[in-house]
Amino acid sequence: MRRGHSLTLRLALVFSLVGGVAFACVGAYLYRALATQIIDRDDAELMRKAVRVRAELAIHHTSPVDRWREVSGVMSGNDEFGLDIRDSEGVLMVEANPDGSQFPEMTPVPLGTPVTRDAIYLWRSMHDYPVRGLALNAAVADQGPTVRVTVYQVARSRVQLMRAYRWKLLAAAGIGALAVGLLGFVALRAGMAPLRRMAAGTESVTFSSVALPIDPAQLPRELEELAIALQQMIVRLQEAYDRLSRFSSDLAHDFRTPIGNLLGQTQVALSSERTVEEYEALLASNVEEYERLSRMIENMLFLARADNARVALTEVELDLAAELSRQADYFELLADAKQITFNVDAKGAVTADSMLLRRAVSNLISNAVRHTPSGQRIFLTGTQDATTTRIEVANPGPGIPPEDLPKIFDRFFRGDPARSNSGESSGIGLAIVKTIMDLHRGSVQVESEPNGMTRFRLIFPR
């Protein structure tokens, strides 16, 4: 069988991916913040130099040579800054650190207007570096016309700095993601140790020892809930296993009795010559046992189909009074033999499968007739409210012991451990009643008083 990847490895890879994305986002923010800060600083320096050039041109100098030397000195010390001064005819008067690229069309800052960031333009140099510059008009002392001054900066060092910084950020993000993945793997492996212990302990669980060898209180909260749920599941499995074992034993016992009767009677009849009347009596007795076996097999098949959701319901609206009266009439002969009477008090209607409803009610009435003392009365009641429809079968009698009440709907359960009434009851009548109510999304309830009234209620949702 193909094994999947380790959960610890998967989570470590997820941590690494998340860490890499987080580092990349932080790196992108830092990169953008640094680039913006450097551009702001360069723009401030560019405007400062432009203002200084304008001021130097307005100062009186002893000779034009001194003036142009002072103006060109504004750009000294940093070959990234360039200067271009032209007269009104566009003739070049002086330049410093020329880049050689063509200037874009720029609107010069008028004479006497402060230089602001809005005057800065962006273009590419001849070597494909970003260039930021501005143009302004300036007056030259002792000269009439104004000149056009262009001050610009070729961002070679900034590009190289940001390129190196970008690679460092990428390397840091990669190393950080790898470190997060490795540390996450180590931490997850340590965190998964209780889960591995719990898995190892679960391997030792058997139906004879269903307790986990790990105290859930010593586990982390999330694993504590898992351990408790696992323990509850194991307990439910043990209960199901015990019910299945009891079911198999009870089934074998209930089939063995009629089969043993059939086999014994037939062997006795074949051991010697018999009259026709004796053979007829034997066949009649065998028919009773066959009918009993048939009913048991039919009931078992019904329960098996219901367990596998293979029972289709045909729900119709049924009159409660008519249905309960019909059931009372059906059991009238059996009740008369014990001098038992029925009291039917019902009104309203119930939506249910007619065959299954009659089967559930008849099972309850059959039990009531069997346990009701002679000369007493069985009460059949049907009521309705806004949310439910209730059918109640109540009878006096010895009652059901309180310790048996939670188990009476289990299959093959009988209150008599010695099975003295095995011939009368197969022990699955009430189990069928509960199954029928489950199919109708309803419930069955029971109340019993020792030597008093026993009440079974079928509750159908409206």
VENCOR-V399570 format. One record per residue. SS is DSSP state (2 for helix, 1 for strand, 0 for the rest). PHI is phi in radians with two decimals (* if undefined). PSI is psi in degrees with one decimal (none if undefined). Layout:
BEGIN
[[SS	PHI	PSI] [SS	PHI	PSI]]
END
This chain:
BEGIN
[[0	*	132.8] [0	-1.22	130.5] [0	-1.69	140.2] [0	-1.37	170.7] [0	-1.21	155.3] [0	-1.10	137.4] [2	-1.10	-37.1] [2	-1.07	-43.2] [2	-1.15	-41.8] [2	-1.05	-47.5] [2	-1.15	-36.8] [2	-1.10	-40.1] [2	-1.15	-38.5] [2	-1.11	-44.1] [2	-1.03	-43.3] [2	-1.09	-42.5] [2	-1.13	-45.8] [2	-1.10	-42.8] [2	-1.10	-41.4] [2	-1.09	-42.8] [2	-1.12	-42.5] [2	-1.10	-46.4] [2	-1.09	-39.2] [2	-1.12	-41.5] [2	-1.13	-43.3] [2	-1.12	-42.3] [2	-1.08	-41.5] [2	-1.11	-39.1] [2	-1.13	-45.5] [2	-1.12	-39.5] [2	-1.09	-45.8] [2	-1.15	-40.3] [2	-1.12	-42.0] [2	-1.15	-43.1] [2	-1.08	-41.9] [2	-1.13	-40.6] [2	-1.14	-41.9] [2	-1.16	-41.6] [2	-1.11	-41.5] [2	-1.07	-41.5] [2	-1.14	-43.3] [2	-1.15	-38.7] [2	-1.12	-39.9] [2	-1.11	-41.2] [2	-1.17	-38.4] [2	-1.08	-44.7] [2	-1.18	-36.4] [2	-1.11	-41.3] [2	-1.18	-38.9] [2	-1.08	-44.4] [2	-1.12	-37.5] [2	-1.19	-39.5] [2	-1.08	-44.8] [2	-1.04	-38.9] [2	-1.21	-41.1] [2	-1.12	-36.2] [2	-1.20	-26.3] [2	-1.48	-6.9] [0	-1.50	141.8] [0	-1.34	130.7] [0	-2.13	157.5] [0	-1.21	-28.2] [0	-2.60	155.3] [2	-1.03	-30.5] [2	-1.11	-42.8] [2	-1.10	-40.0] [2	-1.05	-50.0] [2	-1.21	-28.0] [2	-1.20	-41.1] [2	-1.17	-41.1] [2	-1.13	-43.7] [2	-1.15	-27.8] [2	-1.18	-17.5] [0	-1.06	-30.8] [0	-1.62	-2.8] [0	-1.20	151.8] [0	1.58	-9.5] [0	-2.66	104.5] [0	-1.33	-0.5] [0	-1.37	-24.4] [1	-1.55	135.0] [1	-2.18	157.7] [1	-2.37	138.3] [1	-2.46	120.2] [1	-2.13	129.4] [1	-2.34	152.1] [0	-1.40	-175.9] [0	-1.12	-20.0] [0	-1.56	-3.1] [0	1.53	10.8] [0	-1.42	132.4] [1	-1.16	128.6] [1	-1.82	-42.1] [1	-2.79	149.3] [1	-2.55	155.3] [1	-2.42	135.9] [0	0.88	56.2] [0	-1.14	139.9] [0	-1.62	-30.0] [0	1.59	-8.6] [0	-1.49	161.6] [0	-1.43	135.8] [0	-1.38	143.9] [0	-1.32	171.0] [0	-1.21	116.7] [0	-2.19	140.7] [0	-1.50	117.1] [0	-1.25	150.0] [1	-1.24	124.0] [0	-1.07	156.5] [0	-1.07	132.8] [0	1.48	-2.9] [0	-1.70	134.3] [0	-1.09	149.3] [0	-1.51	124.0] [0	-2.14	174.1] [2	-1.16	-25.3] [2	-1.11	-20.0] [2	-1.46	-5.4] [0	-1.46	134.6] [1	-1.99	159.4] [1	-2.18	133.6] [1	-2.66	-178.6] [1	-1.89	142.2] [0	-1.40	176.4] [0	-1.16	-19.9] [0	-1.78	17.0] [0	1.15	34.7] [0	-1.71	150.0] [1	-1.22	137.9] [1	-2.17	133.6] [1	-2.10	129.4] [1	-2.72	171.6] [1	-2.57	158.3] [1	-2.08	145.3] [1	-2.62	152.5] [1	-1.57	139.6] [1	-2.43	148.2] [1	-1.69	137.3] [0	-1.74	128.4] [0	-1.05	142.1] [0	1.20	10.9] [0	-2.29	147.9] [0	-1.33	-64.8] [0	-1.22	157.0] [1	-1.52	164.6] [1	-2.09	159.3] [1	-1.76	121.6] [1	-1.92	129.0] [1	-2.06	118.9] [1	-2.00	131.5] [1	-2.54	165.1] [1	-2.37	127.1] [1	-1.60	116.8] [0	-1.50	58.1] [2	-1.21	-49.2] [2	-1.16	-35.8] [2	-1.13	-42.3] [2	-1.09	-43.6] [2	-1.16	-40.2] [2	-1.10	-47.1] [2	-1.20	-32.1] [2	-1.14	-45.7] [2	-1.13	-40.2] [2	-1.13	-37.4] [2	-1.11	-44.3] [2	-1.14	-36.1] [2	-1.15	-39.7] [2	-1.12	-42.4] [2	-1.09	-42.9] [2	-1.12	-41.7] [2	-1.13	-40.5] [2	-1.12	-41.8] [2	-1.13	-45.2] [2	-1.14	-39.6] [2	-1.11	-42.3] [2	-1.11	-41.4] [2	-1.12	-42.0] [2	-1.14	-41.2] [2	-1.09	-42.0] [2	-1.09	-44.8] [2	-1.16	-46.1] [2	-1.13	-38.2] [2	-1.10	-39.4] [2	-1.09	-45.1] [2	-1.11	-45.6] [2	-1.14	-41.8] [2	-1.16	-39.2] [2	-1.10	-40.1] [2	-1.18	-39.0] [2	-1.20	-28.3] [0	-1.44	-3.5] [2	-1.04	-43.6] [2	-1.07	-34.5] [2	-1.17	-39.0] [2	-1.16	-38.6] [2	-1.13	-39.0] [2	-1.16	-40.2] [2	-1.12	-41.0] [2	-1.14	-38.0] [2	-1.20	-33.7] [2	-1.14	-29.9] [2	-1.10	-25.6] [0	-1.54	-1.5] [0	-1.31	131.7] [1	-2.29	174.3] [0	-1.25	-15.2] [0	-1.60	-16.6] [1	-2.44	94.0] [0	-1.71	-1.3] [0	-1.44	134.5] [0	-1.16	135.4] [0	-1.36	25.7] [0	-2.31	132.1] [0	-1.35	115.4] [2	-1.01	-27.4] [2	-1.18	-19.6] [2	-1.58	-0.3] [0	-1.69	160.7] [0	-1.00	159.2] [2	-1.00	-43.5] [2	-1.12	-42.3] [2	-1.30	-26.1] [2	-1.09	-43.7] [2	-1.11	-40.2] [2	-1.14	-41.9] [2	-1.14	-41.1] [2	-1.12	-43.8] [2	-1.10	-39.3] [2	-1.14	-40.8] [2	-1.11	-42.4] [2	-1.12	-38.4] [2	-1.11	-41.2] [2	-1.13	-39.7] [2	-1.11	-42.2] [2	-1.11	-39.7] [2	-1.10	-39.8] [2	-1.13	-42.1] [2	-1.09	-41.3] [2	-1.13	-39.4] [2	-1.11	-42.7] [2	-1.12	-41.8] [2	-1.11	-39.9] [2	-1.13	-39.1] [2	-1.13	-45.4] [2	-1.11	-38.8] [2	-1.07	-45.2] [2	-1.10	-42.9] [2	-1.14	-45.6] [2	-1.13	-40.1] [2	-1.10	-43.6] [2	-1.09	-40.9] [2	-1.14	-44.7] [2	-1.23	-29.8] [2	-1.38	-30.2] [2	-1.17	-37.3] [2	-1.09	-55.7] [2	-1.16	-35.4] [2	-1.15	-39.5] [2	-1.11	-40.1] [2	-1.09	-45.9] [2	-1.06	-45.8] [2	-1.15	-44.6] [2	-1.14	-46.8] [2	-1.09	-41.2] [2	-1.18	-40.2] [2	-1.13	-39.5] [2	-1.15	-41.0] [2	-1.15	-33.5] [2	-1.48	-7.6] [0	-1.28	-17.2] [0	-2.75	172.1] [0	-1.19	138.4] [0	-2.20	157.6] [0	-1.40	167.5] [2	-1.06	-41.6] [2	-1.07	-39.5] [2	-1.17	-39.6] [2	-1.14	-38.6] [2	-1.12	-41.2] [2	-1.11	-39.2] [2	-1.11	-44.9] [2	-1.13	-38.6] [2	-1.11	-41.6] [2	-1.13	-40.1] [2	-1.13	-37.5] [2	-1.06	-40.7] [2	-1.06	-42.2] [2	-1.19	-38.6] [2	-1.11	-40.5] [2	-1.10	-40.0] [2	-1.11	-44.5] [2	-1.08	-40.5] [2	-1.08	-43.5] [2	-1.10	-41.9] [2	-1.11	-44.4] [2	-1.14	-40.1] [2	-1.08	-44.4] [2	-1.11	-41.2] [2	-1.15	-40.0] [2	-1.13	-38.7] [2	-1.08	-46.3] [2	-1.11	-39.0] [2	-1.14	-42.5] [2	-1.14	-39.4] [2	-1.15	-39.3] [2	-1.10	-29.8] [0	-1.78	18.3] [0	0.97	42.4] [0	-1.98	17.0] [0	-1.82	116.7] [0	-1.59	131.7] [0	-1.64	139.4] [0	-2.06	90.6] [1	-1.49	131.0] [1	-2.36	165.7] [1	-1.53	124.9] [1	-2.09	141.5] [1	-1.37	125.7] [2	-1.12	-46.1] [2	-1.07	-43.2] [2	-1.15	-41.6] [2	-1.17	-44.6] [2	-1.22	-35.9] [2	-1.14	-38.5] [2	-1.09	-42.4] [2	-1.15	-38.9] [2	-1.11	-40.1] [2	-1.13	-37.7] [2	-1.12	-38.2] [0	-1.66	11.3] [2	-1.10	-44.6] [2	-1.10	-44.3] [2	-1.12	-37.6] [2	-1.24	-38.0] [2	-1.06	-33.7] [2	-1.08	-27.0] [0	-1.86	10.3] [0	1.01	43.9] [0	-1.88	140.0] [1	-2.05	162.2] [1	-1.98	143.4] [1	-2.12	112.6] [1	-1.83	123.8] [1	-2.41	97.3] [1	-2.54	147.8] [0	-2.68	154.7] [0	1.73	-169.4] [1	-2.42	161.2] [1	-2.33	141.0] [1	-1.72	111.5] [1	-2.81	169.7] [1	-1.31	122.1] [2	-1.08	-44.0] [2	-1.14	-43.8] [2	-1.23	-37.8] [2	-1.05	-47.6] [2	-1.11	-34.6] [2	-1.17	-42.7] [2	-1.13	-46.1] [2	-1.15	-40.3] [2	-1.14	-35.8] [2	-1.09	-41.8] [2	-1.18	-42.5] [2	-1.15	-38.4] [2	-1.07	-43.4] [2	-1.12	-40.2] [2	-1.11	-43.7] [2	-1.09	-38.7] [2	-1.17	-33.6] [2	-1.85	-0.4] [0	-1.48	130.5] [0	-1.13	156.2] [0	-1.07	139.7] [0	1.47	2.6] [0	-1.68	-178.4] [1	-2.22	141.6] [1	-1.83	134.1] [1	-1.87	123.0] [1	-1.94	118.0] [1	-2.22	139.4] [1	-2.28	124.4] [1	-2.33	165.3] [1	-2.50	142.8] [0	-2.33	-164.1] [0	-1.19	-25.4] [0	-2.09	-21.0] [1	-2.41	160.7] [1	-2.11	131.6] [1	-2.14	134.8] [1	-2.08	126.9] [1	-2.14	133.9] [1	-2.04	113.9] [1	-2.16	137.9] [1	-2.58	148.1] [1	-1.39	158.1] [0	2.87	-168.7] [0	-1.18	-19.2] [0	1.49	172.8] [0	-1.89	128.6] [0	-0.99	141.1] [2	-0.99	-33.8] [2	-1.25	-16.9] [2	-1.62	-16.1] [2	-1.00	-42.9] [0	-1.20	-12.5] [0	-1.95	-2.3] [0	-1.21	-18.5] [0	-1.61	2.4] [0	-1.31	148.8] [0	-1.21	135.3] [0	1.16	15.5] [0	-1.40	133.6] [0	-2.31	141.9] [0	-1.19	-19.4] [0	-1.69	103.4] [0	-1.07	-27.6] [0	-1.40	-5.1] [0	1.05	37.7] [0	-1.14	-23.0] [0	-1.81	23.9] [0	-1.04	-32.5] [0	-1.23	-23.5] [0	-1.60	-31.9] [0	-2.35	139.0] [0	-1.59	-9.7] [0	1.43	11.0] [0	-2.12	6.0] [2	-1.08	-47.6] [2	-1.25	-30.2] [2	-1.11	-37.4] [2	-1.16	-39.9] [2	-1.03	-47.0] [2	-1.11	-40.3] [2	-1.10	-41.2] [2	-1.10	-41.4] [2	-1.19	-35.6] [2	-1.11	-39.0] [2	-1.11	-31.2] [0	-1.57	9.1] [0	1.04	30.7] [0	-1.99	-158.5] [1	-2.62	164.7] [1	-2.22	135.8] [1	-2.18	155.8] [1	-2.44	138.4] [1	-2.30	137.8] [1	-2.54	133.9] [0	-1.92	132.2] [0	-0.99	126.1] [0	0.95	39.4] [0	-2.51	-146.3] [1	-1.54	139.9] [1	-2.01	125.5] [1	-2.13	125.3] [1	-1.89	131.1] [1	-2.11	130.0] [1	-1.76	120.6] [1	-1.99	116.0] [1	-1.86	134.2] [1	-1.27	143.1] [0	-1.52	none]]
END
